[in-house]
Amino acid sequence: MGFTLNLTADGTMLAPVLTPPPADTHKYTRGAAVVISGPGLHTGASRLSAEAALAVGAGLVTIVGNHAALAEHAAHVSAIMLRERDAEFSAIDDRVRSLLIGPGAGVSEDLVQDVATLLMRQIPIVLDADALTAFSAKPEMLFAVLHEKAVLTPHDGEFARLFPDISLDNRAKAALDASARAGTVVLLKGAETIIASPDSRIANNLHASPWLATAGSGDVLAGLVCGLLAQGNNAFDAAAIACWLHGDIGVRAGPGLTADAMPAHLPLVLRGILQEA
């Protein structure tokens, strides 16, 4: 299965194209993803992300967390694997193609260290929510360890904390400037979501819906990016395609949409962009 990004000349996103996987594919060729769990009583966000990563096509998704967190996850998931964590994240083996940390993680110095430890692996990674806020007082520490296979997914508030001197009056310029400084892809969330890369590529997604403004929606988006990275998409393409798919969920589902229901809409979304061989 493969996704192809589809942009107009000015960077506006059109529907991506999906082609089926080969007949001999298996779960590891489709890509393994790992989502780092929040602590006990704060597991919902990471679970939403993991479910989205699986639904968008990652062949295997594992939630890694402490024992109390995994006990909560075990009551909710069946197709997602659970592994207990240690300080070195030894549960992440060489088959893992993408990582996600931040949803429900809780802002702490431990989280700062966890982000740095995971970035050292040089595996494609999504940094979302608390993984961004944890560096608010020291963004230069984050920029020093980032690599080009990372995706940052800030909303306006998180962006302003990481890049306090970059004005959001021109969102496209802001995303490009932030991406150049961070040295990685920046996905600036909003009614018009901007995706920028350090090589000055830019995409803007207008295919969205106000019904996406619901708790947990951003966690689903982060999971979509992670799932697309696991399938071998580069950071820019994964971020842009995920935004369009996320928007299409909102367009198709409409009123009453909750984050819990979003992954269930993905089969219809994906069928709508499927191009049979």
N, C-alpha and C positions, 0 to 999 in steps of 0.2 A: 504494500500500500504506500502511495506517495502523494504528497501534497505539493502543489505548485502555486507560488504566489502570483497574484494578478493585479498589477498596478497600472493606472493611466500615466500619461507623460508627466503630469504634475504631482504624482505620488498618491492620488486618491485610490483607495482599495476597492477592487471589484471582487466578485465571488472567486475564491481560489478553486483550483481543479484538484480532484481526488481520483487517483487511479487505484485499482484493486491490487492487493499483494499477490505474488506468484503462488502457484498451487502448492509448492513445497515449503511454504513459510511455516515457521513455528514461533512460539512466544518470545524466544530470545532474539530471533532475527527482527521481530517487530519492536524490540527495545525494552530494556528494563529501567524503571524509574524508581527513585527513593524520595519519599516525603518525610521530613523530620517533624515529629509530633510535638505539639504543645504539652504541658504538664497535665496531670489529672485535673478534671473539671474544666479544662480548656482545650479539649481535643476536637471539637466540632469543626473548626476552621481547617485544620490539616486533613481531616477526613473528607471534607468537601473537595479539597484540592486533589487528594488521592483518587477519589471517585471520578473526577473530571479527567485526570491523566489517563486512567484506564479506559474511560468511555471514548476518548478521542483517538485511541488506537495503540497506546503503549501495550506491549505484550504481557508485561508483568510489572505490577506496582507493589512496593513494600513500604509500609509505615514503620519507621524506626523511632522508638521512644522508651521512656522508663516503664517500669512494671505497672505502676498505677495507671498510666495512660493507656497502655496496651490492653489492660483489663476492660477499660471503657470501649476501646475500639472493637474488641472481640465481640461485644454485645451488638455491634451494628454492621460489621462487614463480613463478607464471605469470600469474595473473589480476590480481596486484597490481602497480601501476606503481612505478617507482623513479626518484627525482630526487636529484641531488647538492645538498647544502646550502651556503649561505654564511652570513655573520654576520647578514644581514638576513632570512634565510629567504625570498628572492625567489621560490623555487619555489612558495610558497603564494600563489595568485592569488585573484581575487574570486569564483571559483566554489566555493571551499572553504567548507563549512558547519560543519565540526567539526574539532577538533585533539585530539591525545593526546600527552602527553610524560611521561616518567618510567620506564617499564619498561626495565630494563637500562641506564639512562642513565649511571650512575656519579655519585656525589655529588662535586660540585666547584663552584667559584665560576663556572665557565663555564656550568654548568647553571642556577645562580641567574639569571644574565644571560639565558640562553635563555628561561626561564620568563617573566621580566619582558617580554622582547621580544615573545613570543607573546601575552601578556595584553593588550598595547597594541593588538593587532589587533581586540579586542572580538569575536572569533569564539567561539562555544561551545567549551569546552575541558575536557578531563579531565586532572587532575593526579593522578598515581598514583606509588606506590613512591618512587624516588629523587627525584622532583620535589617530594615532601613532605619527605623526610628532609634534603634540601639546605638547608631553612629551619629546621632544628631549633634552631639557636642564635639565630635572629633571626626568629621567626614573625611579628612585627609588620611586617616588611618585606614578607612575602607578603600579609598582610591589607590592606596599604596599596595594593596593585596589583590585587587580585582584583576581579572584576566578577560580576554576578548570573547570568551565563550559564556560570559555571564549576561543575565538580563535583569535590570532593575525595573520595578513596577510601581513607581510612586503615584499617589494622587497628589493634588496640589499642595496639601499641607505637608506631606512627607517630602515633596520636592523642595519646598521652601526651607525646610530644616536642613536638608543636605546641601542645597545650593542657595544660601541666603542672599547672595549678591547677584543672582540671575533673575531678572524680572520675568514674570509670567504674562506680561502685557501682550507679547508676541509668542504664543505657545510653541510654534514651530521652531523659531530661533532659540527659544529657551531649551527645548529638547536637544537640539543640535549642539548648543554650547555645553550642556550638561554631559552629553555623550562624549564630546571631545575631551572634557576634563576627566571624566571617569574612565575613559578608555574602553567603554563597553556599551552595549545597547541599552537605551533608556526608553521605556514604555510609559509615557505620561498620560495617565488615565483622565477621562472626562467625557463630556457629551461628544466632543470630537477628540478622539484619542490619537496621540502622535507617537510614532515609533521612529527613533533616530539612532544612527550608528556612527562610530568615530570616523568612518570614511565618507561622511556627509550624505549617506543615503537617508531618505526620509519617506515615511508613509503616513497617511492620515485616514482614519476610519470614521466614516459618517454613517455606516450601516449599523444602527443601534436603536435602542428603544428606552424611553424613560422607565419602563417596567423593570429594567435591570437595576434600578436604584433600590436595592433591598439588601439586608444584612447577609453577608456571605458571598455576595456576587463576585467581589474581588478575589476571594479565595478560589472560586471556580475558575476565573480567568487565569490566575497563577498556575493552577493545575493543568489547564489546557496548554499553556506555554511549556510546562515541564513535560507533558506527554508528547508534544510535538518535537521537542529537543531529543527525547528518547528515541524517536524514529529517525533521527539523523538530520533533521532540518537545522540549518545554521541559526544563530541567535536572532538575527534580524528577521528572517523569514518566519521562524517559529512565533516570535512576538506578534508580527503583523497578521499572520493567518489566524492565530488564536483570538485576536481582537475581532476579526470578521465573524468567526464562528460564534463567539460569545454574543456579539450583536445580533446574529441571526436567531439565536435562542430567544432573545428578547422580542424580536420581531414576530416570530412564529407563535410564541407562548402567550404574549399579551398580558391582560390583567390577571391578577392573582398569582403571578409567578413568584416562587420562592427559590432560594439557592438550593435547597434540598432536591427540588424537582428539576433543576437545570441539566444534570447529566442524563436524565431520562429523555430529554429532547434531542440529544446529540445524534442518535441513529437517523432521525428524520432530517436533521440539518446536513449530515454527511451524505445521505442518499441524494439530497438536492444538488450536491456538487459533484457527484460521482460520474466519472466518464468511463464507461465500460471499454475494455480492450476490443 
